[in-house]
Amino acid sequence: MVTIYDVPADALIEEVAGRLEDRIEQPDWMAFAKSGQTRELPPQQDDFWYVRGASLLRKVAMNGPVGVDRLSTEYGGLKRGSNRYSVSGAHSDAGSKNIIRTLLQQLEEEGLVETAKGEGRRITAEGTSFLDNAASDVLSDLDRPELERYA
């Protein structure tokens, strides 16, 4: 059986994002929201919401149970000083918790993720099956001889 660990992350996220377009809905405010304090503009990709949802689902499956705070640090970046010409050193800053929380709530409504009391969110059996089916399809589309042993 093929799992999420057997295929490249970028190919899996792209496949899952395509499948999530039918299941979750991008909110209207996303056209104006930045993906973190370290960003100057909102995301320019048309499918950003679905790609981030697929990435979140994969991270919850691999690291779960995991909370919004820990996920926001993974999607963060380097923030410079008070302006871009500052000589002060850069420090890390978290990503948008609102985007992460809203996506996790949508994934929870779809039955792919569930809340673990006091621990964060973890993947459900349906979510694992969803990801494994996508991983199986990704593996069959790959032309990599070193991965043929999993097919």
BELZIUR-V61217 format. One record per pair of residues at least 12 apart in sequence whose ideal C-beta (glycine too) atoms are under 8 Angstrom apart, sorted by sequence separation. I is the first residue (numbers start at 1). GAP is how many residues later the second one is. D is the distance in whole Angstrom. If there is no record, write none. Layout:
BEGIN
I/GAP/D  I/GAP/D
END
This chain:
BEGIN
30/12/7  59/12/6  78/12/4  79/12/6  112/12/6  139/12/6  35/13/8  78/13/7  79/13/7  108/13/7  111/13/6  78/14/6  79/14/4  112/14/6  113/14/6  56/15/7  59/15/7  77/15/7  78/15/8  111/15/5  112/15/4  76/16/6  77/16/7  111/16/7  35/17/8  76/17/5  104/17/6  30/18/7  76/18/4  77/18/7  112/18/6  30/19/6  73/19/8  75/19/8  76/19/5  75/20/3  107/20/8  73/21/5  74/21/8  75/21/8  27/22/8  72/22/4  73/22/8  26/23/4  52/23/8  72/23/5  26/24/8  71/24/8  72/24/7  24/25/8  69/25/8  72/25/5  75/25/7  21/26/7  24/26/7  69/28/7  72/28/6  21/29/5  24/29/6  68/29/5  71/29/5  17/30/6  20/30/5  18/32/7  68/32/5  17/33/4  20/33/5  68/33/5  17/34/5  20/34/6  17/36/7  36/36/8  68/36/7  14/37/8  17/37/4  20/37/8  13/38/6  16/38/4  38/38/7  39/38/7  15/39/8  36/39/7  38/39/4  14/40/8  35/40/7  36/40/6  38/40/6  13/41/5  16/41/6  36/41/6  38/41/5  12/42/8  13/42/5  16/42/7  37/42/6  56/44/7  60/44/8  13/45/6  12/46/7  52/47/7  56/47/5  60/47/8  56/48/7  9/49/7  53/50/5  57/50/6  70/50/7  52/51/6  56/51/7  65/51/4  64/52/8  67/52/8  68/52/8  53/53/7  60/53/6  67/53/4  4/54/6  49/54/7  53/54/7  65/54/4  66/54/5  67/54/7  38/55/5  57/55/6  65/55/4  66/55/6  37/56/5  57/56/7  64/56/7  65/56/6  66/56/8  4/57/6  5/57/8  36/57/7  37/57/7  64/57/6  65/57/4  4/58/7  36/58/7  64/58/4  36/59/4  64/59/6  35/60/6  36/60/5  35/61/5  60/61/6  34/62/7  60/62/7  61/62/4  33/63/7  60/63/5  35/64/6  33/65/7  33/66/7  57/66/7  61/66/7  60/67/8  61/67/7  30/69/8  57/70/7  61/70/6  57/73/8  58/73/7  57/74/7  27/75/7  24/79/7  25/81/7  24/82/4  24/83/7  24/86/7  23/87/5  19/111/7  16/114/8  16/115/7  19/115/6  16/118/5  12/119/8  15/119/5  15/120/8  12/122/6  15/122/6  12/123/6  15/123/5  12/126/5  4/127/5  11/127/5  3/128/8  4/128/7  7/128/5  3/129/6  6/129/6  2/130/6  8/130/8  11/130/8  1/131/7  4/131/5  7/131/5  11/131/7  3/132/6  7/132/5  2/133/5  6/133/6  2/134/4  8/134/8  1/135/8  7/135/7  2/137/5  7/140/8  6/141/7  6/144/5  2/148/6  2/149/8
END
